[in-house]
Amino acid sequence: MPRIKESFINELLERVDIVDVISSRIKLKKTGSGYMACCPFHSEKTPSFSVSPQKQFFNCFGCHEAGNAYRFIMKYDNVNFTEAVEEVAKIAGISVEYDENSKYNPEKTLDTFELTKAAAGFYHQELFKHPEARQYLQNRGITQETIEKYQIGFAPNNWDFIFKSLCADSRQNPDKVSKLLDIGLIKENESGRYYDMFRNRVIIPIRDKKGNVIAFGGRVLDNSKPKYINSKESEIYKKGYELFNLDYVRKLPKEELNCIIITEGYMDVIALDQYGVHNAVASLGTATTPMQLSLLFKQTDKIVFCYDGDDAGRHAAWRAFGLTLSAVRDDKVLSFCFLPKEHDPDSLVRAQGAAGFRKYLENSLFFKDYLMSELSHRYDLGSDEGQIKAVDEFCSLVKRITDAPIMLQSLIVAMAKLVGWEERRIEICLQNKQTDVHESEPQERSQIQNQNSQIEITALRGLVARIIQNPYLVNQIPEQDRLNRLLSDYADQKAAIVLDLLEKIRAKPDITTGALLEQYRGSVYERIMNLLAAVKLDDSLENVKISSMLIFIKMYLSEAVEAKISWLRRESSRRNLTNEEMALSTLLERKLRNIK
C-alpha cells in the first residue's frame, strides 16, 4: 500500500482553504474576518465553533476541539490521517501524490488493518474445519450466504491458533507481537508466554464504516458464561464511535433508509439482514452514545431503538434514552420499539419474518411518548410526592436537550398534562435544574473541558501560543539573532521548541497556524501545540500582539535566567562554588538586568 508523500501533505494545506473543507460538512456563517457555526462535535444552541481563513485553523470555544483541515476531517468523518488527507484532496480537486517506493511489506511495516484483515481470514477458513461450529450456525438459521457476507469464522479451542497464524516467530516480529497485544487478539501470561484471546468461539469481525476490520466479537457454542466477549478498545477501535454493520447500511439505497434500527447485538443484526431487514446496526457492548447517533443521523432522519420486551431490555432502553438526550434535534426522529418478552430481534424475525418484524416497528413509541410512558410507570402520579419525583427526574433528563427547542417545548407541555400542573411550573423547575451548567453537559465534553481549559499558561507557553497563533509576527521581532543567542545560551532545554518554531517560520514566512501545526504531527509536541493554538489570548489589536509577544519573550528569558541564578545561590549555601560557577553567576546577574 503506497504512502502519501510527506511533501504533498504539507503542500496540500497551502493549496486548500479550510473554509471550503469545513463548508463541505457543515454550514458556516460569515462573521467579521472569520466564520462561525454550531459545533458539530457537541450539542449547543449558541454557535461557538470558529473558523479562521487567515490562520487556516478551526477552534470550538465550547468543547475545545481545534486543529487544521486534516484534524477536522479526521474528527468529523471518523477516519484515520491518511484517509483525511485523501478526502481533503478530493474536496480541493487535487490528485494525491503517493510515494510508490514505499509499498507495504509485512515483514517491515506494521499495518494494523492488514493484521486484523488477515486474522479475519484465518478465523473464517477455520470455520469450515469444525462441524460443531457450522452446526451451531445452522441451528440458528444462518445461511452460507450470510456466513460469507459477514465473514463469520471460528476460533478453535487452542491456546495459540491466531498467534501462530499471524506471528510464527515472535523473536523476529516484536513489533507485530506488540500490535497484536494492543488490539487484543493475544494476551501475555505471567511467565511471558502469549496466548489467544478468542478460543472455542464463533467469531464475528467488526468493521468500521469504511469496511476495515477493527475488532472481533466471539460467541460460545453453548450457554456458558461469558456468552459474548469483544475485543478491547485500541488505536483503531473505540466502541463508542463505532456501530456494527454501518459499513453495509451506508451503501443502502435511500428508499431503504427511511429509518435505521439500533439493536443490542450483532447476531440480531445478522439475522435481520438475512431475513430482509437490511437497515439495522448494533452498538458494541455499550449503551448507544451521542457520537453513534451523530453518525447515523448523517444517513437517515429517523432512528428506532429496538429492544427485547423483558426487564433487561427495558432497562437498556432507559439507559440509552438518558445517554442520547444531548443528540436530540428538532429535524430528526427518535423512537423506541419493544418486542414481546419471549423474543429478541433474532428470534422474532425467524418466527414471523420481515413483515412481522416491521409491524412491531410501526408501533414504536415516539421519543416524547416513551418518556411519558416510563415516568407514568416509575412513579405514582396520583400522589403529590410521586408527581414531584416525576417532575424532578423529567427536568434532570430534558435539561440535556440543547439543540431542539421545539421538542423541548413539546415535552414541557406533555409533562404538564401528565401531572396536571401548569406549564409555567414545569418551566421554572427546568430553569432551576439548568443553572447547574456542568451537570447538564455530556460526560465526555466535561472531561475535554477539564483537560483543555485548565492548562496552566506559563511564560514559555504564553510565548509559544502567541507564535503559533500569529506566525507572521515573528518577522517583526527586533534583533532576532540576539534573541536566538539568548535562548540558546541562557534559557533551559525547553527553549528548543521556541527556536524550532522560529526556524520553521523564517524558512516559510507566510506559513499559517494550520500548516505550522502539521509540522508537529506525530511529535511529542503535537498535543500541547494544538492546545496552545486554541488558547484565547487577550491581545486582539495588531500593535498589542507584537508588544505582548515581546513581553512574553522577556518574561521567559527572565524566568530561565533567574532559575539558574537561584540554583547557583542554593549551591553556594551548601558548598564553595567553582571559579567558573562564580563567573557564571556574575554574568547571569548582568544579563538579567539587560533583559529587564
VMD Tcl script that draws the C-alpha trace (Angstrom):
set ca {
  {0.00 0.00 0.00}
  {1.82 3.19 -1.14}
  {2.11 6.04 1.32}
  {1.29 9.67 0.65}
  {4.35 11.85 0.06}
  {5.19 13.99 3.09}
  {5.86 16.95 0.81}
  {2.36 16.63 -0.67}
  {0.78 16.58 2.80}
  {2.36 19.95 3.60}
  {1.74 21.46 0.16}
  {-1.93 20.47 0.18}
  {-2.57 22.57 3.27}
  {-1.16 25.58 1.41}
  {-3.37 24.97 -1.63}
  {-6.66 24.21 0.11}
  {-8.85 26.63 2.07}
  {-10.07 25.25 5.40}
  {-13.33 27.15 4.89}
  {-14.07 25.07 1.79}
  {-13.22 21.86 3.64}
  {-15.44 22.55 6.64}
  {-18.22 24.00 4.47}
  {-18.42 20.63 2.72}
  {-19.63 19.16 6.04}
  {-21.44 21.91 7.96}
  {-22.99 25.30 7.26}
  {-20.75 28.26 8.15}
  {-21.85 31.87 8.70}
  {-19.54 34.78 7.88}
  {-18.77 36.92 10.93}
  {-16.15 39.62 10.56}
  {-12.94 38.17 9.17}
  {-13.88 34.60 10.08}
  {-16.78 32.15 10.16}
  {-18.94 30.68 12.91}
  {-21.22 27.67 13.31}
  {-22.77 25.46 15.95}
  {-20.08 22.94 16.81}
  {-20.55 19.56 15.09}
  {-18.71 17.81 17.94}
  {-21.06 18.68 20.79}
  {-24.63 19.90 21.19}
  {-25.13 23.64 21.68}
  {-27.63 26.42 20.98}
  {-25.25 29.35 20.55}
  {-22.50 28.98 17.91}
  {-19.05 28.64 19.47}
  {-17.25 26.93 16.58}
  {-14.99 29.40 14.74}
  {-13.00 29.04 11.53}
  {-10.15 31.40 10.65}
  {-9.22 31.56 6.94}
  {-6.16 33.66 7.85}
  {-4.82 31.03 10.26}
  {-6.31 28.04 8.37}
  {-7.45 26.83 11.77}
  {-10.72 25.90 13.50}
  {-11.48 26.15 17.19}
  {-14.53 25.46 19.36}
  {-14.72 27.61 22.47}
  {-17.22 25.18 23.98}
  {-15.64 21.71 23.77}
  {-12.13 23.00 22.83}
  {-11.80 20.81 19.74}
  {-9.31 22.53 17.42}
  {-6.91 21.96 14.56}
  {-6.31 22.25 10.83}
  {-8.27 20.86 7.86}
  {-6.92 17.33 8.34}
  {-7.86 17.30 12.00}
  {-11.43 18.40 11.19}
  {-11.99 15.65 8.62}
  {-10.45 13.01 10.91}
  {-12.81 14.02 13.71}
  {-15.96 14.68 11.66}
  {-15.68 11.67 9.32}
  {-14.12 9.43 11.99}
  {-11.27 8.40 9.66}
  {-7.53 7.98 10.06}
  {-4.95 10.55 8.95}
  {-4.26 9.07 5.50}
  {-7.98 8.94 4.70}
  {-8.36 12.53 5.89}
  {-5.59 13.74 3.55}
  {-7.22 11.87 0.65}
  {-10.61 13.40 1.47}
  {-9.21 16.95 1.72}
  {-7.51 16.46 -1.66}
  {-10.80 15.23 -3.10}
  {-12.64 18.30 -1.80}
  {-9.97 20.55 -3.33}
  {-9.98 18.65 -6.63}
  {-6.29 17.81 -6.33}
  {-4.75 14.42 -7.15}
  {-2.95 12.77 -4.24}
  {0.76 12.16 -4.75}
  {1.92 8.80 -3.45}
  {5.42 7.54 -2.79}
  {5.46 4.43 -4.96}
  {8.74 3.28 -3.42}
  {7.13 2.68 -0.02}
  {4.95 -0.35 -0.77}
  {3.60 -2.28 2.19}
  {5.98 -5.00 3.39}
  {4.51 -7.20 6.15}
  {7.99 -8.04 7.44}
  {8.99 -4.39 7.84}
  {5.86 -2.28 8.13}
  {3.16 -2.94 10.68}
  {-0.25 -2.04 9.34}
  {-2.93 -2.79 11.91}
  {-5.67 -3.15 9.32}
  {-3.60 -5.72 7.47}
  {-3.28 -7.74 10.68}
  {-6.98 -7.62 11.51}
  {-7.89 -8.48 7.92}
  {-5.54 -11.45 8.00}
  {-6.94 -12.59 11.35}
  {-10.49 -12.44 10.00}
  {-9.38 -14.60 7.07}
  {-7.78 -17.23 9.31}
  {-10.85 -17.42 11.55}
  {-13.14 -17.70 8.51}
  {-11.12 -20.54 7.00}
  {-11.09 -22.36 10.33}
  {-14.89 -22.40 10.49}
  {-15.10 -24.98 7.73}
  {-12.79 -27.35 9.64}
  {-15.14 -27.57 12.64}
  {-18.53 -29.27 12.15}
  {-19.68 -28.27 15.65}
  {-19.32 -24.57 14.77}
  {-21.12 -24.96 11.44}
  {-23.88 -26.90 13.21}
  {-24.32 -24.09 15.73}
  {-24.79 -21.55 12.93}
  {-27.14 -23.89 11.09}
  {-29.24 -24.28 14.24}
  {-29.56 -20.50 14.38}
  {-30.74 -20.50 10.77}
  {-27.70 -18.67 9.40}
  {-27.12 -19.50 5.75}
  {-23.87 -19.98 3.88}
  {-24.51 -16.72 2.02}
  {-24.76 -14.83 5.30}
  {-21.63 -16.53 6.63}
  {-19.71 -15.31 3.60}
  {-21.17 -11.80 3.68}
  {-20.15 -11.20 7.30}
  {-17.04 -13.40 7.05}
  {-18.15 -15.32 10.14}
  {-15.38 -17.53 11.48}
  {-14.37 -19.78 14.33}
  {-11.57 -19.71 16.90}
  {-10.58 -23.30 17.73}
  {-10.04 -24.44 21.30}
  {-6.29 -23.87 21.01}
  {-4.20 -21.53 23.11}
  {-2.17 -20.08 20.25}
  {-4.04 -20.59 16.96}
  {-4.19 -16.93 15.87}
  {-0.83 -16.11 17.48}
  {0.98 -18.77 15.43}
  {-1.05 -17.98 12.30}
  {-0.07 -14.31 12.35}
  {3.27 -14.41 14.12}
  {5.16 -17.66 13.66}
  {8.37 -16.38 15.27}
  {7.80 -13.79 17.99}
  {11.52 -13.11 18.35}
  {11.75 -11.92 14.77}
  {8.50 -9.93 14.93}
  {8.44 -7.98 18.23}
  {6.56 -5.09 16.63}
  {3.88 -7.41 15.32}
  {3.51 -9.05 18.75}
  {3.13 -5.59 20.30}
  {0.44 -4.71 17.78}
  {-1.46 -7.96 18.42}
  {-1.38 -7.25 22.15}
  {-2.61 -3.70 21.56}
  {-5.63 -4.76 19.51}
  {-6.44 -7.55 21.94}
  {-6.05 -10.61 19.73}
  {-3.50 -12.10 22.12}
  {-2.57 -11.77 25.79}
  {0.61 -12.37 27.77}
  {0.71 -14.51 30.90}
  {2.91 -14.04 33.98}
  {5.68 -16.20 32.54}
  {5.86 -14.13 29.35}
  {4.06 -16.60 27.07}
  {1.47 -15.41 24.58}
  {-1.97 -16.93 24.18}
  {-5.11 -16.23 22.13}
  {-7.91 -14.01 23.41}
  {-10.61 -15.93 21.50}
  {-10.89 -19.70 21.92}
  {-13.70 -22.12 21.04}
  {-15.99 -19.33 19.88}
  {-17.80 -18.31 16.72}
  {-16.04 -15.14 15.54}
  {-17.77 -12.07 14.10}
  {-15.45 -9.47 12.52}
  {-16.40 -5.90 13.45}
  {-15.80 -3.31 10.73}
  {-15.68 0.46 10.68}
  {-17.81 2.47 8.28}
  {-15.12 2.13 5.60}
  {-15.19 -1.68 5.82}
  {-11.88 -2.13 7.65}
  {-11.80 -4.90 10.25}
  {-11.17 -3.11 13.57}
  {-12.20 -5.66 16.20}
  {-13.84 -9.04 16.80}
  {-16.74 -10.48 18.75}
  {-16.79 -14.08 19.98}
  {-19.83 -16.18 20.95}
  {-19.68 -19.53 22.76}
  {-21.35 -22.57 21.15}
  {-23.42 -23.27 24.27}
  {-24.87 -21.07 27.02}
  {-21.76 -20.95 29.21}
  {-20.62 -17.59 30.59}
  {-19.50 -15.18 29.40}
  {-21.70 -15.80 26.39}
  {-20.09 -12.98 24.38}
  {-16.66 -11.38 24.55}
  {-15.46 -8.49 22.40}
  {-12.08 -7.01 21.52}
  {-10.79 -4.37 23.90}
  {-10.54 -0.78 22.71}
  {-7.38 0.03 20.75}
  {-5.84 2.62 18.46}
  {-8.29 1.60 15.71}
  {-11.32 0.60 17.80}
  {-13.27 3.00 20.03}
  {-16.55 1.25 20.70}
  {-18.46 4.44 21.50}
  {-17.71 5.69 17.97}
  {-18.45 2.50 16.02}
  {-21.57 0.58 15.05}
  {-21.73 -2.97 13.78}
  {-22.98 -3.17 10.15}
  {-22.75 0.58 9.47}
  {-20.43 -0.14 6.54}
  {-23.25 -2.05 4.80}
  {-26.08 0.27 5.87}
  {-24.28 3.30 4.39}
  {-24.47 1.66 0.95}
  {-28.23 1.05 1.01}
  {-30.44 2.95 -1.45}
  {-32.35 5.88 0.02}
  {-35.70 4.07 -0.12}
  {-34.37 1.55 2.41}
  {-33.10 4.25 4.76}
  {-36.44 5.68 5.89}
  {-35.06 4.70 9.29}
  {-32.12 2.88 10.89}
  {-32.77 0.30 13.60}
  {-30.41 0.01 16.57}
  {-30.31 -3.41 18.25}
  {-28.34 -4.69 21.23}
  {-26.25 -7.34 19.47}
  {-24.59 -8.22 16.18}
  {-26.36 -11.60 15.99}
  {-29.66 -9.68 15.90}
  {-28.37 -7.58 13.01}
  {-27.14 -10.62 11.09}
  {-30.49 -12.41 11.44}
  {-32.47 -9.30 10.46}
  {-30.31 -8.76 7.39}
  {-30.67 -12.38 6.28}
  {-34.47 -12.17 6.52}
  {-34.71 -8.93 4.55}
  {-34.41 -6.16 7.16}
  {-31.17 -4.61 5.97}
  {-31.22 -1.26 7.78}
  {-30.11 -2.45 11.23}
  {-26.96 -1.75 13.21}
  {-25.81 -2.71 16.72}
  {-24.00 -0.89 19.48}
  {-20.91 -2.76 20.60}
  {-21.12 -3.88 24.18}
  {-22.12 -0.46 25.46}
  {-25.18 1.78 25.51}
  {-25.67 3.90 22.40}
  {-23.69 7.14 22.58}
  {-24.36 10.64 21.16}
  {-21.39 10.10 18.81}
  {-23.03 6.98 17.36}
  {-26.33 8.82 16.88}
  {-24.46 11.59 15.09}
  {-23.02 9.01 12.68}
  {-26.47 7.57 11.99}
  {-28.18 10.92 11.55}
  {-25.84 11.55 8.63}
  {-27.53 8.60 6.91}
  {-31.18 8.98 7.93}
  {-33.67 11.29 9.65}
  {-35.18 8.56 11.86}
  {-33.65 6.13 14.33}
  {-35.57 3.32 16.03}
  {-34.17 1.67 19.15}
  {-35.28 -1.96 19.16}
  {-35.11 -3.87 22.45}
  {-36.31 -7.12 23.97}
  {-39.57 -6.74 25.83}
  {-38.22 -8.17 29.10}
  {-37.00 -6.16 32.10}
  {-33.39 -6.23 30.87}
  {-34.44 -4.81 27.51}
  {-36.47 -2.02 29.09}
  {-33.62 -1.17 31.42}
  {-31.25 -0.97 28.44}
  {-33.70 1.30 26.60}
  {-33.99 3.68 29.56}
  {-30.21 3.87 29.84}
  {-29.88 4.59 26.12}
  {-32.56 7.27 26.40}
  {-30.59 9.12 29.08}
  {-27.29 8.92 27.22}
  {-28.60 10.19 23.89}
  {-30.53 13.28 25.03}
  {-27.73 15.64 24.02}
  {-28.08 14.42 20.41}
  {-31.82 15.15 20.13}
  {-32.70 17.53 17.28}
  {-35.94 19.02 16.01}
  {-35.34 17.82 12.46}
  {-34.65 14.20 13.48}
  {-36.85 11.46 14.94}
  {-36.04 9.02 17.75}
  {-38.43 6.23 18.71}
  {-38.43 3.05 20.80}
  {-39.72 -0.37 19.80}
  {-40.27 -3.16 22.35}
  {-40.74 -6.75 21.24}
  {-42.73 -9.42 23.12}
  {-40.99 -10.66 26.28}
  {-40.26 -14.04 24.76}
  {-38.47 -12.58 21.73}
  {-35.39 -10.67 20.68}
  {-34.98 -9.34 17.10}
  {-33.19 -12.54 16.06}
  {-35.90 -14.94 17.25}
  {-38.80 -12.71 16.16}
  {-37.67 -12.26 12.57}
  {-37.05 -16.01 12.27}
  {-40.51 -16.74 13.66}
  {-42.54 -14.04 11.88}
  {-40.34 -12.90 9.00}
  {-39.51 -9.36 7.90}
  {-43.19 -8.37 7.57}
  {-43.96 -9.47 11.13}
  {-40.95 -7.63 12.49}
  {-41.87 -4.42 10.65}
  {-45.35 -4.48 12.22}
  {-43.73 -4.06 15.61}
  {-41.61 -1.21 14.25}
  {-44.79 0.55 13.13}
  {-45.96 0.55 16.74}
  {-42.79 2.17 18.05}
  {-43.17 4.80 20.76}
  {-42.17 8.29 19.69}
  {-39.48 9.89 21.86}
  {-41.94 12.04 23.84}
  {-44.47 9.25 24.30}
  {-41.78 6.86 25.53}
  {-40.63 9.33 28.19}
  {-44.18 9.96 29.41}
  {-44.87 6.22 29.49}
  {-41.76 5.49 31.54}
  {-42.42 8.25 34.07}
  {-46.00 7.01 34.49}
  {-44.68 3.51 35.12}
  {-41.97 4.59 37.57}
  {-43.96 6.97 39.79}
  {-47.35 7.16 41.48}
  {-48.70 10.20 39.69}
  {-51.85 10.14 41.81}
  {-49.87 11.47 44.77}
  {-48.11 14.80 45.30}
  {-44.92 13.01 46.23}
  {-44.99 10.92 43.04}
  {-45.65 13.98 40.88}
  {-42.75 15.90 42.43}
  {-40.35 12.99 41.92}
  {-41.52 12.52 38.33}
  {-41.10 16.22 37.51}
  {-37.68 16.23 39.17}
  {-36.46 13.31 37.04}
  {-38.08 14.83 33.93}
  {-36.17 18.10 34.42}
  {-32.91 16.28 35.21}
  {-33.22 14.46 31.88}
  {-34.52 17.05 29.43}
  {-32.14 19.80 30.57}
  {-29.57 17.90 28.49}
  {-31.52 18.76 25.32}
  {-29.66 21.79 23.98}
  {-30.34 21.76 20.24}
  {-34.08 21.03 19.95}
  {-36.17 23.95 21.29}
  {-39.39 22.76 19.62}
  {-39.04 19.27 21.04}
  {-38.24 20.69 24.47}
  {-41.38 22.82 24.49}
  {-43.46 19.83 23.35}
  {-42.05 17.77 26.23}
  {-42.90 20.51 28.76}
  {-46.50 20.61 27.50}
  {-46.77 16.81 27.69}
  {-45.28 16.68 31.21}
  {-47.61 19.39 32.47}
  {-50.57 17.44 31.15}
  {-49.27 14.18 32.64}
  {-49.05 15.52 36.22}
  {-51.81 18.12 35.95}
  {-49.55 21.12 36.59}
  {-49.38 24.44 34.78}
  {-46.69 24.58 32.13}
  {-45.07 27.54 33.86}
  {-44.41 25.42 36.96}
  {-42.58 22.84 34.83}
  {-40.58 25.57 33.10}
  {-39.48 27.05 36.45}
  {-38.36 23.63 37.68}
  {-36.43 23.10 34.46}
  {-34.77 26.51 34.68}
  {-33.63 25.72 38.22}
  {-32.08 22.48 37.01}
  {-30.40 24.21 34.07}
  {-28.50 26.55 36.38}
  {-26.13 23.67 37.06}
  {-24.32 24.01 33.74}
  {-21.62 21.43 34.36}
  {-24.12 18.71 35.25}
  {-26.05 19.31 32.03}
  {-23.05 18.60 29.81}
  {-22.31 15.14 28.43}
  {-19.57 13.44 30.43}
  {-17.13 13.31 27.53}
  {-17.44 17.03 26.86}
  {-16.85 17.84 30.54}
  {-13.73 15.71 30.52}
  {-12.43 17.51 27.45}
  {-13.05 20.88 29.06}
  {-11.27 19.85 32.23}
  {-8.28 18.71 30.22}
  {-8.05 21.76 27.98}
  {-9.41 24.78 29.81}
  {-7.28 24.28 32.91}
  {-3.93 24.29 31.10}
  {-1.51 26.48 33.01}
  {-0.17 29.33 30.88}
  {3.45 29.74 31.90}
  {5.72 32.33 30.32}
  {7.01 29.71 27.87}
  {3.52 28.52 26.93}
  {2.29 32.09 26.59}
  {5.14 32.81 24.18}
  {4.57 29.61 22.17}
  {0.82 30.31 21.97}
  {1.46 33.77 20.52}
  {3.95 32.44 17.98}
  {1.65 29.63 16.81}
  {-1.43 31.82 16.57}
  {0.37 34.70 14.84}
  {3.39 33.28 12.99}
  {3.62 36.34 10.72}
  {4.64 38.44 13.76}
  {7.97 36.62 14.05}
  {9.42 38.77 11.27}
  {8.58 41.86 13.35}
  {10.70 40.77 16.32}
  {13.76 43.09 16.51}
  {17.29 41.71 16.84}
  {16.33 38.15 16.04}
  {19.92 36.92 16.02}
  {20.39 38.26 19.55}
  {17.17 36.55 20.64}
  {18.46 33.25 19.26}
  {21.73 33.64 21.17}
  {19.92 34.47 24.41}
  {17.61 31.48 24.06}
  {20.48 29.17 23.20}
  {22.85 30.43 25.91}
  {20.68 31.22 28.90}
  {17.32 29.52 28.60}
  {16.73 25.92 29.61}
  {16.29 22.95 27.27}
  {12.61 23.76 26.82}
  {13.66 26.76 24.72}
  {14.37 24.29 21.92}
  {10.70 24.37 20.91}
  {10.79 28.18 20.58}
  {13.95 28.03 18.48}
  {12.40 25.31 16.31}
  {9.25 27.38 15.78}
  {11.26 30.45 14.85}
  {13.34 28.44 12.38}
  {10.28 26.95 10.68}
  {8.59 30.34 10.35}
  {11.71 32.05 8.99}
  {12.03 29.31 6.39}
  {8.41 29.93 5.33}
  {7.35 33.45 6.43}
  {3.78 33.09 5.12}
  {3.08 29.81 6.95}
  {-0.34 29.59 8.60}
  {-1.26 28.28 12.02}
  {-2.80 25.17 10.46}
  {0.30 24.42 8.40}
  {2.56 25.06 11.37}
  {0.65 22.56 13.49}
  {1.07 19.97 10.75}
  {4.85 20.25 11.22}
  {4.43 18.76 14.70}
  {2.00 15.96 13.87}
  {3.18 12.75 15.49}
  {5.78 14.50 17.66}
  {5.84 14.79 21.44}
  {4.75 18.41 21.00}
  {1.59 17.68 18.99}
  {-0.92 17.76 21.84}
  {0.42 20.85 23.61}
  {0.76 22.71 20.29}
  {-2.91 22.08 19.46}
  {-3.96 23.22 22.93}
  {-1.91 26.42 22.76}
  {-3.16 27.18 19.25}
  {-6.68 27.24 20.71}
  {-5.93 29.24 23.88}
  {-7.83 32.52 23.93}
  {-5.38 35.44 24.05}
  {-6.19 38.90 25.34}
  {-4.31 40.83 22.66}
  {-6.55 41.21 19.62}
  {-5.17 44.50 18.28}
  {-2.18 44.26 15.94}
  {0.01 46.74 17.82}
  {-0.78 44.92 21.07}
  {0.05 41.50 19.60}
  {3.70 42.27 18.88}
  {4.14 44.08 22.22}
  {2.60 41.12 24.02}
  {4.92 38.70 22.23}
  {7.97 40.77 23.21}
  {6.76 40.90 26.82}
  {6.44 37.12 26.94}
  {9.91 36.71 25.40}
  {11.35 38.86 28.22}
  {9.27 37.03 30.82}
  {10.50 33.63 29.66}
  {14.15 34.67 29.41}
  {13.95 36.31 32.83}
  {12.42 33.20 34.40}
  {15.04 30.95 32.81}
  {17.98 33.13 33.93}
  {16.50 33.63 37.43}
  {16.11 29.86 37.78}
  {19.82 29.37 37.03}
  {20.80 32.15 39.44}
  {18.62 30.61 42.17}
  {20.24 27.24 41.60}
  {23.72 28.75 41.96}
  {22.69 30.52 45.17}
  {21.33 27.30 46.66}
  {24.54 25.53 45.73}
  {26.66 28.28 47.30}
  {24.84 27.78 50.63}
  {25.91 24.13 50.64}
  {29.39 24.30 49.16}
  {32.02 26.60 47.68}
  {31.29 27.45 44.08}
  {33.98 26.86 41.49}
  {35.59 29.84 39.78}
  {33.59 29.06 36.63}
  {30.32 28.95 38.57}
  {31.08 32.25 40.33}
  {31.85 33.89 36.99}
  {28.63 32.48 35.52}
  {26.62 33.86 38.44}
  {28.03 37.34 37.90}
  {27.37 37.11 34.16}
  {23.80 35.95 34.69}
  {23.08 38.80 37.10}
  {24.27 41.26 34.45}
  {22.30 39.55 31.69}
  {19.17 39.60 33.84}
  {19.44 43.38 34.26}
  {19.88 43.77 30.49}
  {16.85 41.60 29.75}
  {14.63 43.57 32.09}
}
mol new
graphics top color blue
foreach p $ca { graphics top sphere $p radius 0.5 }
foreach p [lrange $ca 0 end-1] q [lrange $ca 1 end] { graphics top cylinder $p $q radius 0.2 }
display resetview
